[in-house]
Amino acid sequence: MGARSGAARQEKTGDAPRPARRRLSVDRRREELMAAALELFSRRDAEDVSIDDVASAAGASRALVYHYFGGKQELYVAALKSAAAQLEARLKPQGNGRPLDELASGLERYFDFVEEHAAGFAALLKGGPANRSGEIGEIVDSVRHRLLRLIMRQMRVEEPGPALRITLRSWIASVETAGLDWLEHRDIERPTLERMLVDHMVALLGVAANHDPQVEELLEELVRDQLL
């Protein structure tokens, strides 16, 4: 009778039974909490996301979030570090082909990450100025420096002069903006966008070559390699 009346109350109110809390390993639970945090941080400013929001999104308790991370700032930093580490892993050199082909391959892996880990990518790059100082800024800058070093390696450049350095960093900023725009609109095919960004690099180098002999020599080598 009691069981039947309980079921009747549940049917009457329409409330679904709460799922049993799963027993997860420490690492798995941390990953779930960080994934939930990244999803929230990608859509709202960090200041507007509470520990309760993260706990609710992850199906965990507020106390558990504090147990693993200590507070919201620690959770934010850990989540961004996780996203940055995953992105940097994608950027490891895959071969030793022609520079522009390697650049295209790197872009494909970059956008693989953008597509598969949209929340992490957006959270990593979308924060306002207040989130770009201290440890948070260092996390974002580490990814950009990694990408800069990768491009220099692909182009066989040991030490870029001012014109080349500015050109490469400007292109990296364009790639970041393109990734965020693509996530928001998705109104251009990924392969088209990736080819466009390779052409964008060549165009930027062409402009810089008019002002700097190092860039002019590099561009000539890139074009010659593509013709071989």
N, C-alpha and C positions, 0 to 999 in steps of 0.2 A: 504494500500500500504506500509506504513512504517513498520507495523507489519510483512507483508509478506517479505519485503526486509530484515528485521532484522533476520527473521527465515532463509532466504536463506543464509545470511552471516554466520549464525551459522552452517548451514548444510555444506556450502562450506568449512569453516575452520575446521570443525570437532570438535570444542570446545564444551564441555558439559556445560550446565548452572551451575553456581556456586550454591551449595546448600545453602538454607537460613540458617543463623546462628540460632541455637536452643537456646531458653531461658532456662537456667538451674539454679538450686539453687546454692548458694555459695558453699555449701559442695560438690555438684555433680561436679561443674566446677573445684574445687580444685582437686578432685579425678581424673578427666580426665587429668588434667595437670600433676599430679604426675605419673599417669600410662604411659603417653607418655614419661615423663622424664626417668622413670625406664627402659622402652624399649630401649631408646637410650643409657643410661648409661650401660646397660647390654652388648651392642655391641661395645661401644667405650669408651675410657678413658674420664673421666669427663672433662678434660681440652680441649678435642676436640669437646665437645657438646656446642653449643651456645644457648642463649635464643631464637634466631630466629628459630633454629632447633626444639626446644620444641614447640614453638608457632605453627609452620607449622604442626608438627606431630599431635597436638591436635586440629587443625582447629580453633585456637584462634589468637588473636593479640599479638604482642610483649608487648604492653602496659598492656594488661590484665595479662600476666605472672608477670610483675613487680608489678602490683597492688596487686596480691595475695601473692607474695613471696619476693619481694624486690630485688632479684638478683639470679644468678645461684647457688651460694653456699647455700643460704637459701632454694632454691628449691631442691637441691641435698640432703641436710640434712632432709628436710621434707619428701621427697620420700623414703629415706632409713628408716626413723623412721616408716613410714607407713608399709613398707615391714616387718620390724622387729616386729612390733606390731601384724601383722597378723600371722607371724610365731610363735611367743610366745603364741598366743591364741590357736594355734593348739597343743602346747606342754603341755597344762594343763592335769594333771592326769585324767584318765577316769575310773579307777577302783582300786581294791585292790587284784589283782590276784597274781599268782606266778611271781617273779621278771623278769625272762627271757620272760615270756609271756607278761608282761607289757612293757618290752623293745621292743619286736616285735611290739606291738600295737603302741607304740610311734613312732617307725620307719615308720610304715605305714602312720601315720598322717603327719610325717615330709615329706615323699615323696609325699603325697597328695598335700602338699603346693608346693613342688618343681615342680610338674607337672602342677598344676593349675596356679601358679604364677611364671613361669619360669624367666621372666624378672626381677621381684623383687628379687628372690633368687640370680640370677647371679649378679645383680648390687650390692647386699649386700656383696657378697664375692669376687668379681673379681677385685676390685680396687687395684692399685699398692701401693707400700710403702708410697707414698706421701699422699694417701687417708686413711691411717691407723693411723693417729695421731689425737689428739684433739677430737672433738665431733664425728667425723666419726668413729674413733677407739672405742669410748665408746659405740656407737650403736651396732657395731659388737660384742664387748666383752659382752655386756648385754645379747645377744642371747646365746652366748656360756656359760655364767654363769648360765643362766636359764636352759639350757640343762644339765649342770653339776649337778645342784641342783635336777633336775627331776630324773636323773639316780641314784643319791645318795638316794633319797627318795624311788625309786622303789626297790633298793637293801638294804634298811633299814640300811643305813650307816649314822651316824650323823656327824662324823668327819674323813675324810680320812687321812691316813698317807701319807708320800711323795710318796711311791711306788704306792699306789692306786690312788692318785691324778694324778700323771703323766700318769698312765695307762688310766684313764678315759678321760683325756684331749687329749691324743694321739688318742684315739678312736673317739672322737668328730671331730678331724681334719680329720680323715679318712672318716667319714660320709660326711663331707662337700665336700671333694675331690671326693667322689663317686657320690654325687649329681651333681656336675658340670660336671663330666665325663659322667654321664648318660644323662644329657641334651644335651651334645655335640654329643654323638654317638647313644644312645638308641639301642644298639645292645645286650642287656641282658634284660630278663624279670624282671620287677620290683619286683615281689615276690621272685624271685631267688636272686636278689641283696639284698633284705631286710633280707632273711634267711642267706645269706653269711655274712652280717654285724653282725648279732647276733652271728654266729659262730666265727667271728673275735673277738668279745668282749670276748668270752669264752677262745679263744686261747691266747689273750693278758693277761687275768687274770691268765692263766696257767703258762705263762712265769714269771709274777711278783710273783706268789705264790712260786716260787723257791727261791725267795730272801726276802720275807717278810711274817711273820706269820699272819698279819691281812688279807692280800690278800688270803693266803692259807685257812684260816678259812672261809672267805666269799665265796670262790669258792666251798668249801665243802658244805656249806649251800645251794648255788644255785643248785648244782647237786642233793642234797637230796630233795629239794623242787620239782624239776622236776620229781623225781621218785615217789612222793606221789600221 
